[in-house]
Amino acid sequence: MTRNARAPGRVEPGVIVRDARPGELAGLGDLRVAAYRADGFLPADSGYAATLHALGADGKGEVLAAVDGGQIVGTIMLQAWPGGEMVHGPGDAEVRALAVAPHARGRGIGAALISAVIERATSRGVRQLLLLSLPEMHAAHRLYTEAGFARRPDRDWSPGPGVILLAYGLMLTP
């Protein structure tokens, strides 16, 4: 499916999505880990917690923050070529680490973050946005499909034995 970026979904007034500031990256890592753990997607003994927490701290990728009244309530990351598990060329970029604080859910923040990352990718000349998701992340899958992403079973990925990540893709028009 090919599409242009659309305006953010119904998000409550006062919530903005902007670039994360360097001093916010550790807090955004905490938010990601807490959100994934709250939903049961990140066991306490998971080795992925450190990776999830550190995303963007190395300067690879663009981290966005959703802010409400000065409080960060969500985050998402855009990782363009070269980088990411799914990025195979200069026209590709990967969406990573969508997370909304549990207390802020149901307010359109996830949809606003996805719209913002689509807008950002389009402005960077990205032709194809890709992402990976755990099979049990049903709420995220709904947000992705509502934003125009389609399942890409041909790009599913296994980071280790017994773990399969589902791939989604979105073709963008410049």
C-alpha positions as MATLAB code, in Angstrom:
seq = 'MTRNARAPGRVEPGVIVRDARPGELAGLGDLRVAAYRADGFLPADSGYAATLHALGADGKGEVLAAVDGGQIVGTIMLQAWPGGEMVHGPGDAEVRALAVAPHARGRGIGAALISAVIERATSRGVRQLLLLSLPEMHAAHRLYTEAGFARRPDRDWSPGPGVILLAYGLMLTP';
ca = [
       0.000    0.000    0.000;
       1.329    3.440   -0.905;
       0.240    6.532    0.934;
       1.167    9.978    2.079;
       1.578   10.881    5.722;
      -1.661   11.935    7.362;
      -2.445   14.280   10.180;
      -2.228   12.802   13.681;
      -5.248   10.875   14.918;
      -7.533   12.164   17.630;
      -5.115   13.145   20.338;
      -6.127   15.179   23.339;
      -5.345   18.902   23.240;
      -2.030   19.819   24.796;
      -0.180   16.692   23.634;
       2.649   17.436   21.227;
       5.122   15.156   19.467;
       8.617   16.559   19.104;
      12.252   15.526   18.857;
      13.576   14.035   22.069;
      16.220   16.140   23.766;
      19.572   14.566   24.707;
      18.872   14.901   28.433;
      15.585   13.002   27.995;
      16.956    9.814   26.429;
      17.495    7.931   29.711;
      13.955    8.781   30.849;
      12.590    7.653   27.492;
      14.459    4.375   27.927;
      12.853    3.983   31.356;
       9.424    4.689   29.833;
       9.956    2.062   27.099;
      11.044   -0.623   29.541;
       8.212    0.176   31.978;
       5.577    0.139   29.219;
       6.795   -3.165   27.741;
       6.974   -4.740   31.213;
       3.506   -3.448   32.196;
       2.041   -5.295   29.212;
       4.005   -8.484   29.877;
       6.166   -8.112   26.750;
       9.487   -7.834   28.593;
      10.202  -10.333   31.360;
      12.372   -9.116   34.247;
      15.205  -11.418   33.142;
      15.103  -10.347   29.488;
      18.407   -9.425   27.949;
      16.530   -7.112   25.567;
      15.757   -4.610   28.359;
      19.187   -2.966   28.098;
      18.910   -2.675   24.307;
      15.384   -1.267   24.523;
      16.483    1.252   27.150;
      19.497    2.433   25.172;
      17.848    2.895   21.753;
      18.825    6.249   20.281;
      21.440    7.045   22.926;
      24.187    6.188   20.427;
      22.933    8.882   18.024;
      21.770    6.282   15.497;
      18.184    7.070   14.715;
      15.740    9.827   15.526;
      13.860    9.562   18.806;
      10.532   11.368   19.125;
       8.736   12.143   22.377;
       5.048   12.746   23.052;
       4.718   15.409   25.722;
       1.648   16.413   27.723;
       1.897   19.396   30.041;
       5.660   19.055   30.240;
       5.519   15.313   31.039;
       6.772   12.748   28.519;
       4.014   10.210   27.914;
       5.260    8.304   24.865;
       8.067    7.702   22.419;
       8.909    6.197   19.046;
      12.094    5.928   17.004;
      12.944    6.171   13.302;
      16.087    4.356   12.214;
      17.127    4.933    8.608;
      19.809    3.403    6.442;
      22.283    2.152    7.511;
      20.923    0.496   10.632;
      18.094   -1.568   12.022;
      17.295   -5.228   11.500;
      15.010   -4.614    8.520;
      16.680   -1.757    6.661;
      18.249   -3.067    3.450;
      18.958    0.106    1.514;
      18.847    3.897    1.437;
      15.105    4.013    0.705;
      14.218    1.982    3.799;
      13.745    3.033    7.407;
      12.637    1.126   10.473;
      10.166    2.197   13.124;
      11.287    1.047   16.561;
      10.202    1.074   20.167;
       6.711    2.565   20.125;
       5.779    3.003   23.781;
       3.071    4.934   25.615;
       3.062    5.263   29.399;
       0.314    3.024   30.812;
      -1.437    5.949   32.557;
      -1.622    7.892   29.260;
      -3.152    5.230   27.023;
      -6.455    5.582   25.233;
      -5.848    9.229   24.360;
      -4.553    8.873   20.790;
      -0.898    9.235   21.744;
       0.216    6.030   20.004;
      -1.537    7.074   16.785;
       0.010   10.556   17.012;
       3.482    9.046   17.428;
       3.004    6.772   14.422;
       1.732    9.687   12.317;
       4.702   11.800   13.367;
       7.206    9.090   12.452;
       5.503    8.609    9.060;
       5.701   12.362    8.467;
       9.364   12.397    9.483;
      10.213    9.464    7.218;
       8.395   11.053    4.280;
      10.285   14.324    4.782;
      13.569   12.355    4.776;
      12.769   10.748    1.417;
      12.125    7.290    2.836;
      10.243    5.087    0.376;
       9.479    2.152    2.661;
       8.860    2.083    6.406;
       9.233   -1.253    8.132;
       8.800   -2.490   11.678;
       8.926   -5.639   13.765;
       6.474   -6.548   16.507;
       5.847   -9.373   18.922;
       2.841  -11.490   17.861;
       1.015  -10.696   21.114;
       1.198   -6.884   20.682;
      -2.394   -6.717   19.377;
      -3.050   -3.056   20.292;
       0.083   -1.982   18.417;
      -0.886   -4.099   15.396;
      -4.235   -2.309   15.276;
      -2.490    1.092   15.341;
      -0.117    0.033   12.575;
      -2.860   -1.236   10.275;
      -4.995    1.863   10.919;
      -1.978    3.953    9.837;
      -1.713    1.985    6.582;
       0.937   -0.606    7.452;
       0.377   -4.115    6.064;
       1.727   -7.439    7.298;
       4.905   -8.527    5.549;
       5.266  -12.238    6.424;
       8.155  -12.452    3.956;
      10.131  -10.132    6.278;
       9.293  -11.809    9.632;
      12.473  -12.199   11.672;
      13.743  -14.468   14.413;
      16.306  -12.879   16.740;
      16.771  -16.179   18.565;
      15.399  -19.683   19.049;
      11.652  -19.748   19.650;
      11.153  -16.018   19.000;
       9.426  -14.776   15.852;
       8.835  -11.080   15.241;
       6.084  -10.083   12.831;
       6.998   -7.639   10.073;
       4.819   -4.762    8.867;
       5.548   -2.393    5.997;
       4.288    0.860    4.542;
       5.225    2.272    1.147;
       5.475    6.072    1.193;
       5.055    8.575   -1.605;
       7.506   11.467   -1.529;
];
